[in-house]
Amino acid sequence: MYKSFGFLTVCIIGCSIAAPIHGDVDDELLGLAWEAAATSVNVGNAGKFWVPIEVQSSEKSGSVTTLVVVFQESWCSPSEGNDLEDVCESMCPVYYGGAKATYRITATETNGGSDFDSVRIE
């Protein structure tokens, strides 16, 4: 649990520095969006990594939180020598003018943290 908490803390701090999050967003939701970027959204992505810039909606039911999040390309990518751990840890800055994509993210709380499932919807 502490490992997951530490990762979430780094993600929350990272997102406040790296990406211009729009609107008044709860830190927990923001942390989930960043954790999803590092563990689900960018898995298998050989191009520029996606970073969250807007949480459009959220819904919580028991241990499941569903988010609709807009992501934008960042400067980080495997060709730049980055890996998924860098999505939060190096606080990948947004590539202004870069492509955007919207994902539906389902975060399921478990004893060891959260499991993520993401589907691109736009």
All heavy atoms as an XYZ file, in Angstrom:
910
protein
N       0.812     -1.182      0.000
C       0.000      0.000      0.000
C       0.860      1.251      0.000
O       0.548      2.204     -0.691
C      -0.919     -0.001      1.208
C      -1.680      1.300      1.318
S      -3.008      1.162      2.467
C      -3.484      2.840      2.533
N       1.937      1.266      0.773
C       2.776      2.455      0.823
C       3.432      2.735     -0.519
O       3.583      3.869     -0.905
C       3.838      2.325      1.919
C       3.227      2.293      3.292
C       3.198      1.149      4.049
C       2.645      3.447      3.816
C       2.630      1.132      5.299
C       2.068      3.443      5.066
C       2.064      2.280      5.800
O       1.505      2.275      7.024
N       3.809      1.680     -1.248
C       4.419      1.865     -2.558
C       3.434      2.553     -3.497
O       3.776      3.481     -4.200
C       4.862      0.514     -3.116
C       5.533      0.622     -4.455
C       5.975     -0.737     -4.926
C       6.622     -0.640     -6.279
N       6.994     -1.922     -6.808
N       2.195      2.075     -3.500
C       1.172      2.668     -4.349
C       0.896      4.117     -3.933
O       0.743      4.988     -4.762
C      -0.108      1.843     -4.275
O      -1.114      2.447     -5.037
N       0.854      4.373     -2.619
C       0.612      5.720     -2.124
C       1.719      6.664     -2.575
O       1.463      7.771     -3.006
C       0.496      5.714     -0.600
C       0.341      7.098     -0.017
C      -0.874      7.768     -0.122
C       1.405      7.730      0.591
C      -1.026      9.042      0.396
C       1.264      9.003      1.109
C       0.051      9.653      1.016
N       2.973      6.201     -2.487
C       4.110      7.019     -2.910
C       4.044      7.342     -4.388
O       4.292      8.470     -4.807
N       3.684      6.345     -5.197
C       3.577      6.548     -6.641
C       2.475      7.555     -6.930
O       2.649      8.469     -7.736
C       3.290      5.210     -7.323
C       3.216      5.320     -8.815
C       4.361      5.504     -9.561
C       2.004      5.252     -9.469
C       4.301      5.616    -10.930
C       1.933      5.360    -10.843
C       3.086      5.541    -11.574
N       1.343      7.418     -6.217
C       0.232      8.332     -6.415
C       0.633      9.752     -6.025
O       0.308     10.710     -6.711
C      -0.977      7.874     -5.600
C      -2.266      8.677     -5.730
C      -2.754      8.655     -7.172
C      -3.325      8.125     -4.810
N       1.380      9.894     -4.943
C       1.840     11.210     -4.509
C       2.730     11.851     -5.559
O       2.586     13.028     -5.884
C       2.596     11.097     -3.169
O       1.720     10.526     -2.205
C       3.070     12.451     -2.689
N       3.659     11.077     -6.128
C       4.536     11.588     -7.178
C       3.719     12.012     -8.382
O       3.970     13.053     -8.986
C       5.600     10.536     -7.578
C       6.339     10.963     -8.825
C       6.573     10.317     -6.433
N       2.699     11.222     -8.719
C       1.848     11.560     -9.860
C       1.092     12.860     -9.627
O       0.987     13.688    -10.520
C       0.856     10.434    -10.135
S       1.590      8.987    -10.861
N       0.566     13.052     -8.424
C      -0.181     14.272     -8.134
C       0.730     15.490     -8.227
O       0.392     16.491     -8.835
C      -0.844     14.195     -6.740
C      -1.968     13.155     -6.759
C      -1.388     15.557     -6.310
C      -2.521     12.823     -5.404
N       1.904     15.394     -7.637
C       2.859     16.504     -7.703
C       3.299     16.725     -9.141
O       3.354     17.845     -9.613
C       4.077     16.238     -6.795
C       3.629     16.264     -5.329
C       5.171     17.270     -7.033
C       4.653     15.756     -4.364
N       3.567     15.652     -9.866
C       4.015     15.758    -11.254
C       3.002     16.423    -12.141
O       3.340     17.286    -12.951
N       1.732     16.065    -11.978
C       0.735     16.640    -12.866
C       0.532     18.115    -12.604
O       0.215     18.862    -13.507
C      -0.578     15.877    -12.784
S      -1.422     16.063    -11.228
N       0.723     18.546    -11.384
C       0.530     19.961    -11.112
C       1.637     20.805    -11.718
O       1.464     21.991    -11.955
C       0.449     20.206     -9.599
O       1.673     19.894     -8.985
N       2.777     20.206    -11.996
C       3.899     20.927    -12.584
C       3.933     20.768    -14.093
O       4.197     21.699    -14.820
C       5.228     20.430    -11.979
C       5.251     20.772    -10.482
C       6.425     21.026    -12.683
C       6.380     20.150     -9.721
N       3.643     19.570    -14.589
C       3.896     19.256    -15.986
C       2.767     19.608    -16.941
O       3.026     20.058    -18.038
C       4.211     17.773    -16.126
N       1.534     19.365    -16.558
C       0.440     19.549    -17.508
C      -0.546     20.586    -17.010
O      -0.839     20.651    -15.822
C      -0.282     18.219    -17.731
N      -1.064     21.397    -17.908
C      -2.026     22.428    -17.507
C      -3.412     21.821    -17.344
O      -4.197     21.791    -18.281
C      -1.980     23.398    -18.684
C      -1.663     22.529    -19.855
C      -0.761     21.446    -19.324
N      -3.729     21.289    -16.170
C      -5.016     20.661    -15.934
C      -6.079     21.752    -15.872
O      -5.936     22.733    -15.154
C      -5.012     19.858    -14.621
C      -3.928     18.768    -14.671
C      -6.374     19.273    -14.324
C      -4.145     17.693    -15.681
N      -7.152     21.560    -16.633
C      -8.215     22.547    -16.707
C      -9.276     22.284    -15.646
O      -9.591     21.149    -15.346
C      -8.868     22.511    -18.096
C      -7.883     22.719    -19.200
N      -7.273     23.916    -19.430
C      -7.384     21.864    -20.118
C      -6.442     23.803    -20.455
N      -6.493     22.564    -20.887
N      -9.826     23.314    -15.092
C     -10.921     23.193    -14.145
C     -10.450     22.854    -12.746
O      -9.270     22.698    -12.474
N     -11.423     22.752    -11.845
C     -11.161     22.435    -10.455
C     -11.285     20.926    -10.284
O     -12.379     20.391    -10.235
C     -12.177     23.174     -9.574
C     -11.910     22.982     -8.101
O     -10.737     22.739     -7.735
O     -12.868     23.084     -7.316
N     -10.146     20.231    -10.238
C     -10.148     18.780    -10.213
C      -9.603     18.282     -8.880
O      -8.580     18.764     -8.403
C      -9.288     18.210    -11.371
C      -9.264     16.699    -11.337
C      -9.830     18.694    -12.700
N     -10.297     17.334     -8.292
C      -9.874     16.704     -7.055
C      -8.509     16.039     -7.237
O      -8.259     15.405     -8.262
C     -10.947     15.661     -6.683
C     -10.641     14.950     -5.403
O      -9.922     13.939     -5.465
O     -11.114     15.404     -4.354
N      -7.625     16.201     -6.249
C      -6.279     15.624     -6.337
C      -6.293     14.110     -6.528
O      -5.466     13.562     -7.234
C      -5.460     15.964     -5.087
C      -4.960     17.383     -5.080
O      -5.029     18.055     -6.138
O      -4.502     17.837     -4.023
N      -7.255     13.436     -5.896
C      -7.335     11.979     -6.038
C      -7.647     11.597     -7.481
O      -7.047     10.679     -8.034
C      -8.397     11.404     -5.105
C      -8.499      9.888     -5.201
C      -9.562      9.307     -4.287
O     -10.211     10.045     -3.537
O      -9.748      8.075     -4.353
N      -8.565     12.316     -8.120
C      -8.907     12.028     -9.518
C      -7.729     12.322    -10.434
O      -7.446     11.576    -11.361
C     -10.126     12.839     -9.955
C     -11.427     12.557     -9.213
C     -12.529     13.478     -9.706
C     -11.827     11.104     -9.339
N      -7.049     13.403    -10.159
C      -5.870     13.766    -10.926
C      -4.792     12.696    -10.791
O      -4.160     12.305    -11.768
C      -5.349     15.101    -10.404
C      -4.729     16.077    -11.358
C      -5.564     16.267    -12.591
C      -4.513     17.391    -10.645
N      -4.597     12.220     -9.580
C      -3.630     11.151     -9.342
C      -3.998      9.883    -10.085
O      -3.139      9.208    -10.666
N      -5.292      9.546    -10.109
C      -5.742      8.367    -10.855
C      -5.487      8.530    -12.348
O      -5.066      7.588    -13.025
C      -7.231      8.104    -10.595
C      -7.597      7.563     -9.228
C      -9.111      7.507     -9.070
C      -6.983      6.190     -8.989
N      -5.725      9.738    -12.876
C      -5.486      9.982    -14.304
C      -4.006      9.798    -14.642
O      -3.660      9.196    -15.663
C      -5.952     11.385    -14.688
N      -3.108     10.323    -13.786
C      -1.665     10.156    -14.026
C      -1.227      8.710    -13.873
O      -0.411      8.210    -14.641
C      -0.865     11.062    -13.087
C      -0.697     12.424    -13.664
C      -1.474     13.507    -13.429
C       0.299     12.835    -14.604
N      -1.019     14.572    -14.159
C       0.066     14.192    -14.884
C       1.360     12.195    -15.221
C       0.862     14.922    -15.766
C       2.154     12.920    -16.090
C       1.898     14.264    -16.359
N      -1.786      8.031    -12.869
C      -1.417      6.628    -12.682
C      -1.897      5.791    -13.866
O      -1.199      4.891    -14.326
C      -1.989      6.102    -11.365
C      -1.370      4.794    -10.947
C      -1.727      4.381     -9.527
O      -2.345      5.158     -8.791
O      -1.373      3.238     -9.181
N      -3.086      6.114    -14.391
C      -3.586      5.416    -15.578
C      -2.678      5.663    -16.780
O      -2.436      4.769    -17.590
C      -5.015      5.847    -15.892
N      -2.159      6.889    -16.897
C      -1.241      7.203    -18.000
C       0.000      6.321    -17.928
O       0.502      5.856    -18.951
C      -0.837      8.676    -17.958
N       0.473      6.074    -16.725
C       1.705      5.309    -16.549
C       1.489      3.796    -16.570
O       2.429      3.052    -16.844
C       2.379      5.700    -15.234
N       0.268      3.341    -16.303
C       0.055      1.899    -16.176
C      -0.893      1.293    -17.195
O      -0.979      0.078    -17.309
C      -0.485      1.556    -14.774
O      -1.749      2.218    -14.592
C       0.479      1.968    -13.683
N      -1.610      2.119    -17.948
C      -2.605      1.573    -18.870
C      -2.627      2.299    -20.213
O      -2.450      1.686    -21.261
C      -3.988      1.641    -18.210
O      -4.990      1.183    -19.061
N      -2.830      3.598    -20.197
C      -3.025      4.377    -21.425
C      -1.824      4.268    -22.366
O      -1.980      4.098    -23.571
C      -3.329      5.857    -21.086
C      -3.319      6.716    -22.335
C      -4.659      5.968    -20.356
N      -0.622      4.357    -21.828
C       0.586      4.375    -22.659
C       1.252      3.015    -22.865
O       2.290      2.943    -23.534
C       1.606      5.357    -22.064
C       1.196      6.787    -22.313
O       1.122      7.236    -23.439
N       0.914      7.507    -21.233
N       0.680      1.956    -22.330
C       1.271      0.631    -22.502
C       1.282      0.274    -23.988
O       0.265      0.351    -24.666
C       0.506     -0.434    -21.686
C       0.987     -1.836    -22.026
C       0.663     -0.167    -20.197
N       2.452     -0.049    -24.512
C       2.600     -0.407    -25.920
C       2.704      0.789    -26.847
O       2.810      0.638    -28.068
N       2.690      1.995    -26.316
C       2.771      3.211    -27.121
C       4.228      3.466    -27.502
O       5.060      3.744    -26.648
C       2.214      4.393    -26.321
C       2.236      5.694    -27.097
O       2.656      5.747    -28.249
N       1.786      6.748    -26.450
N       4.535      3.392    -28.783
C       5.904      3.622    -29.250
C       6.151      5.081    -29.594
O       7.282      5.493    -29.809
C       6.186      2.747    -30.476
N       5.079      5.882    -29.619
C       5.214      7.302    -29.950
C       5.318      8.160    -28.704
O       5.742      7.697    -27.647
N       4.927      9.412    -28.833
C       4.938     10.331    -27.696
C       3.944      9.845    -26.651
O       2.826      9.459    -26.976
C       4.560     11.750    -28.137
C       5.493     12.366    -29.155
C       6.785     12.792    -28.503
C       7.652     13.563    -29.483
N       8.988     13.801    -28.966
N       4.347      9.879    -25.374
C       3.452      9.457    -24.308
C       2.335     10.474    -24.107
O       2.529     11.675    -24.250
C       4.216      9.280    -22.996
C       5.104      8.067    -22.967
C       6.322      8.133    -22.328
C       4.738      6.865    -23.552
C       7.163      7.032    -22.278
C       5.561      5.759    -23.517
C       6.783      5.844    -22.872
N       1.145      9.956    -23.766
C      -0.009     10.781    -23.478
C       0.026     11.183    -22.004
O       0.309     10.358    -21.145
C      -1.305     10.003    -23.735
C      -1.504      9.577    -25.142
C      -1.314      8.332    -25.663
C      -1.949     10.382    -26.230
N      -1.613      8.327    -27.001
C      -2.007      9.566    -27.374
C      -2.305     11.720    -26.340
C      -2.412     10.054    -28.616
C      -2.713     12.204    -27.575
C      -2.761     11.369    -28.702
N      -0.275     12.457    -21.704
C      -0.389     12.924    -20.318
C      -1.754     13.589    -20.144
O      -2.287     14.186    -21.079
C       0.752     13.900    -19.935
C       2.096     13.192    -19.957
C       0.787     15.116    -20.834
N      -2.351     13.464    -18.958
C      -3.696     14.023    -18.753
C      -3.672     15.543    -18.687
O      -2.802     16.142    -18.049
C      -4.125     13.425    -17.405
C      -2.858     13.113    -16.694
C      -1.859     12.770    -17.757
N      -4.648     16.162    -19.366
C      -4.768     17.623    -19.287
C      -6.147     18.052    -18.794
O      -6.322     19.206    -18.420
C      -4.463     18.314    -20.640
C      -5.429     17.874    -21.724
C      -3.015     18.093    -21.046
C      -5.405     18.756    -22.962
N      -7.120     17.140    -18.799
C      -8.463     17.516    -18.336
C      -9.243     16.278    -17.914
O      -9.331     15.313    -18.667
C      -9.217     18.232    -19.458
C     -10.600     18.668    -19.078
C     -11.338     19.365    -20.215
O     -10.775     19.522    -21.313
O     -12.494     19.748    -19.991
N      -9.804     16.316    -16.716
C     -10.738     15.285    -16.271
C     -12.124     15.828    -16.575
O     -12.572     16.785    -15.957
C     -10.583     14.967    -14.768
C     -11.618     13.941    -14.327
C      -9.168     14.467    -14.464
N     -12.787     15.226    -17.577
C     -14.091     15.735    -18.003
C     -15.218     15.288    -17.088
O     -16.169     16.024    -16.876
C     -14.395     15.291    -19.432
C     -13.519     15.952    -20.460
C     -13.922     15.580    -21.876
O     -14.405     14.480    -22.134
N     -13.706     16.500    -22.802
N     -15.117     14.054    -16.587
C     -16.158     13.565    -15.684
C     -15.600     12.422    -14.847
O     -14.585     11.819    -15.192
C     -17.386     13.088    -16.469
O     -17.075     11.947    -17.238
N     -16.299     12.169    -13.741
C     -15.919     11.054    -12.881
C     -17.152     10.526    -12.175
O     -18.109     11.262    -11.933
C     -14.873     11.491    -11.856
O     -15.431     12.432    -10.961
N     -17.095      9.235    -11.868
C     -18.188      8.591    -11.151
C     -17.584      7.486    -10.302
O     -16.765      6.709    -10.786
C     -19.194      8.009    -12.141
C     -20.375      7.333    -11.491
C     -21.341      6.782    -12.535
O     -21.587      7.472    -13.542
O     -21.820      5.649    -12.336
N     -17.983      7.430     -9.039
C     -17.464      6.397     -8.143
C     -18.611      5.539     -7.658
O     -19.649      6.043     -7.245
C     -16.729      7.023     -6.965
C     -16.100      5.985     -6.062
C     -15.078      6.593     -5.134
C     -14.518      5.501     -4.251
N     -13.117      5.398     -4.240
N     -18.407      4.218     -7.730
C     -19.392      3.256     -7.247
C     -18.638      2.167     -6.501
O     -17.988      1.320     -7.132
C     -20.181      2.671     -8.421
O     -21.085      1.680     -7.961
N     -18.681      2.224     -5.196
C     -17.942      1.248     -4.392
C     -16.449      1.408     -4.599
O     -15.895      2.487     -4.419
N     -15.804      0.333     -5.039
C     -14.353      0.364     -5.244
C     -13.964      0.685     -6.687
O     -12.800      0.603     -7.051
C     -13.747     -0.979     -4.831
O     -14.238     -2.009     -5.670
N     -14.941      1.079     -7.517
C     -14.673      1.362     -8.932
C     -14.905      2.849     -9.221
O     -15.964      3.391     -8.911
C     -15.573      0.505     -9.857
C     -15.334      0.856    -11.316
C     -15.331     -0.983     -9.614
N     -13.896      3.484     -9.799
C     -14.007      4.882    -10.227
C     -13.868      4.917    -11.738
O     -12.924      4.355    -12.291
C     -12.906      5.753     -9.590
O     -12.989      5.646     -8.164
C     -13.053      7.205    -10.002
N     -14.812      5.551    -12.404
C     -14.767      5.707    -13.859
C     -14.526      7.177    -14.177
O     -15.208      8.053    -13.659
C     -16.082      5.234    -14.503
O     -16.326      3.881    -14.117
C     -16.011      5.317    -16.017
N     -13.528      7.408    -15.020
C     -13.155      8.769    -15.405
C     -13.205      8.908    -16.922
O     -12.918      7.949    -17.645
C     -11.717      9.082    -14.989
C     -11.320      8.904    -13.537
C      -9.805      8.942    -13.411
C     -11.934      9.992    -12.708
N     -13.530     10.092    -17.397
C     -13.340     10.441    -18.801
C     -12.294     11.547    -18.783
O     -12.504     12.603    -18.174
C     -14.647     10.905    -19.480
C     -14.366     11.388    -20.893
C     -15.665      9.762    -19.493
N     -11.144     11.262    -19.421
C      -9.985     12.139    -19.324
C      -9.458     12.477    -20.714
O      -9.339     11.606    -21.570
C      -8.852     11.465    -18.510
C      -7.644     12.373    -18.400
C      -9.351     11.059    -17.125
N      -9.143     13.755    -20.921
C      -8.490     14.193    -22.151
C      -6.984     14.145    -21.909
O      -6.491     14.673    -20.908
C      -8.916     15.622    -22.549
C      -8.164     16.074    -23.798
C     -10.421     15.685    -22.763
N      -6.285     13.498    -22.819
C      -4.830     13.393    -22.775
C      -4.247     14.150    -23.963
O      -4.896     14.285    -24.999
C      -4.386     11.930    -22.871
C      -4.672     11.127    -21.633
C      -5.916     10.573    -21.412
C      -3.682     10.919    -20.686
C      -6.186      9.830    -20.275
C      -3.929     10.183    -19.543
C      -5.185      9.638    -19.335
N      -3.035     14.619    -23.802
C      -2.324     15.290    -24.894
C      -0.916     14.710    -24.970
O      -0.366     14.261    -23.969
C      -2.261     16.795    -24.658
C      -1.699     17.558    -25.849
C      -1.944     19.059    -25.732
O      -2.796     19.513    -24.980
N      -1.195     19.812    -26.499
N      -0.343     14.754    -26.174
C       1.025     14.271    -26.348
C       1.989     15.047    -25.464
O       1.826     16.244    -25.260
C       1.486     14.449    -27.797
C       0.885     13.496    -28.777
C       1.415     13.741    -30.172
O       1.428     14.910    -30.611
O       1.823     12.768    -30.799
N       3.001     14.340    -24.971
C       4.053     14.989    -24.189
C       5.356     14.914    -24.979
O       5.410     14.340    -26.059
C       4.224     14.273    -22.845
O       4.858     13.019    -23.033
N       6.410     15.457    -24.412
C       7.724     15.390    -25.043
C       8.395     14.048    -24.802
O       9.391     13.728    -25.444
C       8.616     16.526    -24.532
C       8.249     17.843    -25.127
C       7.519     18.815    -24.537
C       8.566     18.315    -26.440
N       7.367     19.878    -25.392
C       8.002     19.592    -26.585
C       9.269     17.780    -27.520
C       8.118     20.359    -27.732
C       9.384     18.545    -28.669
C       8.820     19.811    -28.764
N       7.885     13.256    -23.867
C       8.506     11.970    -23.526
C       8.081     10.876    -24.504
O       6.926     10.812    -24.910
C       8.105     11.544    -22.118
S       8.598     12.686    -20.837
N       9.024     10.010    -24.842
C       8.729      8.864    -25.712
C       9.853      7.844    -25.579
O      10.953      8.179    -25.132
C       8.598      9.312    -27.167
O       9.870      9.695    -27.669
N       9.595      6.601    -26.001
C      10.667      5.600    -25.989
C      11.859      6.017    -26.855
O      13.009      5.764    -26.504
C       9.991      4.342    -26.543
C       8.548      4.525    -26.204
C       8.303      6.007    -26.345
N      11.602      6.713    -27.968
C      12.711      7.140    -28.834
C      13.573      8.217    -28.173
O      14.723      8.415    -28.554
C      12.194      7.632    -30.186
O      11.409      8.786    -30.020
N      13.009      8.900    -27.169
C      13.757      9.906    -26.407
C      14.468      9.266    -25.214
O      15.083      9.962    -24.413
C      12.816     11.002    -25.894
C      12.037     11.715    -26.962
C      12.876     12.683    -27.755
O      13.875     13.189    -27.234
O      12.530     12.922    -28.927
N      14.307      7.938    -25.069
C      14.940      7.232    -23.955
C      14.073      7.131    -22.712
O      14.549      6.741    -21.652
N      12.784      7.463    -22.834
C      11.874      7.397    -21.691
C      11.167      6.052    -21.649
O      11.001      5.402    -22.675
C      10.825      8.513    -21.780
C      11.433      9.884    -21.861
O      11.382     10.527    -22.899
N      12.036     10.335    -20.772
N      10.734      5.667    -20.451
C       9.876      4.492    -20.309
C       8.649      4.898    -19.494
O       8.503      6.067    -19.115
C      10.623      3.305    -19.686
C      11.174      3.607    -18.304
O      10.619      4.473    -17.598
O      12.164      2.966    -17.931
N       7.752      3.951    -19.230
C       6.497      4.290    -18.565
C       6.698      4.881    -17.173
O       5.895      5.695    -16.726
C       5.580      3.070    -18.492
C       4.998      2.632    -19.830
C       4.131      1.399    -19.656
C       4.190      3.749    -20.467
N       7.762      4.497    -16.480
C       8.017      5.073    -15.166
C       8.280      6.575    -15.256
O       8.032      7.310    -14.310
C       9.188      4.375    -14.493
C       8.867      2.957    -14.071
C      10.026      2.288    -13.357
O      10.969      2.980    -12.957
O       9.955      1.072    -13.199
N       8.771      7.036    -16.384
C       9.064      8.454    -16.567
C       7.812      9.307    -16.763
O       7.875     10.522    -16.648
C       9.981      8.669    -17.770
C      11.339      8.039    -17.597
O      11.822      7.986    -16.449
O      11.908      7.572    -18.599
N       6.681      8.668    -17.077
C       5.465      9.442    -17.327
C       5.140     10.312    -16.123
O       4.766     11.461    -16.264
C       4.274      8.529    -17.697
C       2.980      9.313    -17.744
C       4.524      7.863    -19.041
N       5.333      9.806    -14.922
C       5.128     10.627    -13.720
C       6.441     11.130    -13.155
O       6.559     12.281    -12.812
C       4.416      9.826    -12.635
S       2.643      9.777    -12.843
N       7.418     10.241    -13.060
C       8.638     10.578    -12.339
C       9.425     11.715    -12.973
O       9.993     12.542    -12.281
C       9.521      9.345    -12.178
C       8.920      8.345    -11.212
C       9.753      7.104    -11.057
O      10.887      7.061    -11.559
O       9.273      6.160    -10.433
N       9.483     11.784    -14.291
C      10.215     12.895    -14.902
C       9.285     14.049    -15.247
O       9.713     15.061    -15.761
C      10.947     12.420    -16.167
O      10.020     12.202    -17.203
N       8.006     13.864    -14.931
C       7.001     14.906    -15.158
C       7.030     15.408    -16.601
O       7.322     16.575    -16.877
C       7.185     16.040    -14.156
C       6.977     15.575    -12.744
S       7.377     16.804    -11.522
C       9.070     16.337    -11.139
N       6.759     14.521    -17.523
C       6.774     14.813    -18.951
C       5.940     16.053    -19.284
O       4.742     16.079    -19.040
C       6.202     13.635    -19.736
S       7.140     12.114    -19.587
N       6.552     17.065    -19.856
C       5.789     18.271    -20.203
C       4.925     18.057    -21.447
O       5.263     17.274    -22.327
C       6.877     19.314    -20.473
C       8.088     18.529    -20.829
C       7.982     17.211    -20.114
N       3.816     18.761    -21.489
C       2.892     18.693    -22.626
C       3.581     19.256    -23.865
O       4.319     20.236    -23.801
C       1.616     19.499    -22.318
C       0.777     19.710    -23.562
C       0.803     18.812    -21.249
N       3.324     18.602    -24.998
C       3.788     19.091    -26.290
C       2.678     19.982    -26.829
O       1.667     19.505    -27.341
C       4.070     17.910    -27.220
C       4.427     18.292    -28.624
C       5.586     19.008    -28.896
C       3.620     17.928    -29.698
C       5.922     19.364    -30.189
C       3.953     18.269    -30.996
C       5.103     18.986    -31.235
O       5.439     19.339    -32.520
N       2.813     21.313    -26.645
C       1.762     22.237    -27.068
C       1.563     22.144    -28.575
O       2.512     22.164    -29.330
C       2.086     23.663    -26.628
C       1.956     23.806    -25.144
C       3.065     23.714    -24.319
C       0.702     23.961    -24.557
C       2.933     23.795    -22.944
C       0.562     24.049    -23.192
C       1.683     23.965    -22.389
O       1.542     24.034    -21.032
N       0.300     22.015    -28.970
C      -0.028     21.822    -30.371
C      -0.073     20.352    -30.746
O      -0.414     20.005    -31.864
N       0.281     19.486    -29.784
C       0.283     18.049    -30.033
C      -1.127     17.486    -30.066
O      -2.099     18.137    -29.672
N      -1.219     16.270    -30.532
C      -2.510     15.593    -30.653
C      -3.150     15.397    -29.285
O      -2.468     15.334    -28.264
C      -2.318     14.239    -31.335
N      -4.479     15.295    -29.279
C      -5.244     15.022    -28.066
C      -6.077     13.769    -28.288
O      -6.436     13.443    -29.417
C      -6.162     16.193    -27.718
C      -5.432     17.447    -27.328
C      -6.402     18.550    -26.965
C      -5.656     19.830    -26.604
N      -6.597     20.907    -26.271
N      -6.370     13.091    -27.192
C      -7.213     11.898    -27.236
C      -7.993     11.814    -25.929
O      -7.500     12.225    -24.880
C      -6.367     10.647    -27.417
N      -9.209     11.301    -26.010
C     -10.042     11.137    -24.821
C     -10.170      9.651    -24.510
O     -10.418      8.847    -25.402
C     -11.431     11.759    -25.043
O     -11.266     13.136    -25.407
C     -12.288     11.669    -23.794
N      -9.979      9.327    -23.239
C     -10.059      7.940    -22.778
C     -11.077      7.808    -21.661
O     -11.225      8.703    -20.831
C      -8.703      7.477    -22.215
C      -7.685      7.124    -23.269
C      -6.938      8.110    -23.895
C      -7.449      5.800    -23.614
C      -5.990      7.789    -24.853
C      -6.503      5.471    -24.564
C      -5.781      6.465    -25.176
O      -4.841      6.146    -26.125
N     -11.770      6.655    -21.649
C     -12.588      6.265    -20.505
C     -11.712      5.334    -19.680
O     -11.215      4.329    -20.183
C     -13.861      5.550    -20.915
C     -14.691      5.095    -19.699
C     -16.021      4.473    -20.073
N     -16.877      5.467    -20.723
C     -17.195      5.448    -22.026
N     -16.740      4.498    -22.813
N     -17.967      6.381    -22.540
N     -11.495      5.695    -18.434
C     -10.611      4.936    -17.553
C     -11.438      4.364    -16.420
O     -12.218      5.073    -15.781
C      -9.497      5.838    -16.983
C      -8.642      6.365    -18.129
C      -8.668      5.101    -15.951
C      -7.746      7.500    -17.759
N     -11.247      3.075    -16.174
C     -11.889      2.418    -15.047
C     -10.798      2.014    -14.078
O      -9.910      1.229    -14.425
C     -12.691      1.179    -15.503
O     -13.623      1.590    -16.503
C     -13.424      0.544    -14.337
N     -10.855      2.586    -12.878
C      -9.880      2.270    -11.827
C     -10.589      1.453    -10.756
O     -11.587      1.910    -10.180
C      -9.320      3.550    -11.225
N     -10.095      0.250    -10.518
C     -10.672     -0.627     -9.509
C      -9.698     -0.739     -8.351
O      -8.564     -1.188     -8.534
C     -10.957     -2.026    -10.100
O     -11.788     -1.871    -11.256
C     -11.653     -2.909     -9.081
N     -10.136     -0.301     -7.177
C      -9.280     -0.362     -5.990
C      -9.110     -1.810     -5.551
O     -10.072     -2.570     -5.496
C      -9.893      0.444     -4.848
C      -9.946      1.928     -5.103
C     -10.644      2.680     -3.989
O     -10.529      2.279     -2.821
O     -11.326      3.668     -4.314
N      -7.862     -2.158     -5.253
C      -7.533     -3.488     -4.754
C      -6.721     -3.312     -3.475
O      -6.376     -2.185     -3.101
C      -6.718     -4.290     -5.785
O      -5.481     -3.603     -6.006
C      -7.468     -4.442     -7.100
N      -6.373     -4.405     -2.837
C      -5.563     -4.318     -1.614
C      -4.200     -3.704     -1.881
O      -3.613     -3.090     -1.008
C      -5.393     -5.705     -0.988
C      -6.699     -6.191     -0.376
O      -7.547     -5.396     -0.027
N      -6.849     -7.492     -0.255
N      -3.670     -3.855     -3.086
C      -2.338     -3.352     -3.398
C      -2.321     -2.029     -4.134
O      -1.294     -1.586     -4.603
N      -3.455     -1.359     -4.269
C      -3.500     -0.105     -5.011
C      -4.716     -0.057     -5.910
O      -5.819     -0.280     -5.469
N      -4.499      0.151     -7.202
C      -5.589      0.196     -8.172
C      -5.189     -0.531     -9.441
O      -4.023     -0.543     -9.813
C      -5.959      1.641     -8.535
O      -6.501      2.316     -7.431
N      -6.176     -1.157    -10.075
C      -5.992     -1.750    -11.403
C      -6.725     -0.857    -12.384
O      -7.809     -0.353    -12.088
C      -6.578     -3.165    -11.455
C      -5.818     -4.156    -10.596
O      -4.589     -4.004    -10.469
O      -6.457     -5.055    -10.039
N      -6.119     -0.663    -13.571
C      -6.663      0.271    -14.548
C      -7.005     -0.415    -15.857
O      -6.274     -1.269    -16.332
C      -5.662      1.396    -14.831
C      -5.458      2.290    -13.654
C      -4.481      1.990    -12.720
C      -6.235      3.409    -13.472
C      -4.281      2.812    -11.613
C      -6.050      4.231    -12.376
C      -5.072      3.927    -11.451
N      -8.117      0.017    -16.432
C      -8.509     -0.386    -17.774
C      -8.826      0.918    -18.504
O      -9.504      1.794    -17.967
C      -9.750     -1.283    -17.729
C     -10.186     -1.722    -19.100
O      -9.320     -2.170    -19.880
O     -11.397     -1.613    -19.413
N      -8.279      1.073    -19.703
C      -8.521      2.310    -20.447
C      -8.958      1.987    -21.875
O      -8.457      1.062    -22.491
C      -7.275      3.194    -20.467
O      -6.188      2.500    -21.029
N      -9.901      2.789    -22.361
C     -10.423      2.639    -23.713
C     -10.460      4.023    -24.351
O     -11.033      4.961    -23.776
C     -11.847      2.038    -23.703
C     -12.412      1.971    -25.108
C     -11.864      0.680    -23.044
N      -9.848      4.129    -25.529
C      -9.895      5.413    -26.241
C     -11.272      5.599    -26.831
O     -11.797      4.747    -27.549
C      -8.817      5.433    -27.344
C      -8.698      6.782    -28.009
C      -7.523      6.850    -28.926
N      -7.483      8.143    -29.596
C      -6.442      8.597    -30.247
N      -5.330      7.866    -30.324
N      -6.474      9.767    -30.822
N     -11.905      6.758    -26.537
C     -13.265      7.010    -27.025
C     -13.312      8.148    -28.037
O     -14.310      8.318    -28.720
C     -14.243      7.257    -25.859
C     -13.812      8.399    -24.973
C     -14.438      5.987    -25.048
C     -14.797      8.777    -23.876
N     -12.277      8.957    -28.146
C     -12.199     10.014    -29.154
C     -10.758     10.214    -29.562
O      -9.853     10.129    -28.799
C     -12.724     11.345    -28.613
C     -14.227     11.369    -28.466
C     -14.676     12.735    -27.942
O     -14.038     13.765    -28.229
O     -15.685     12.768    -27.252
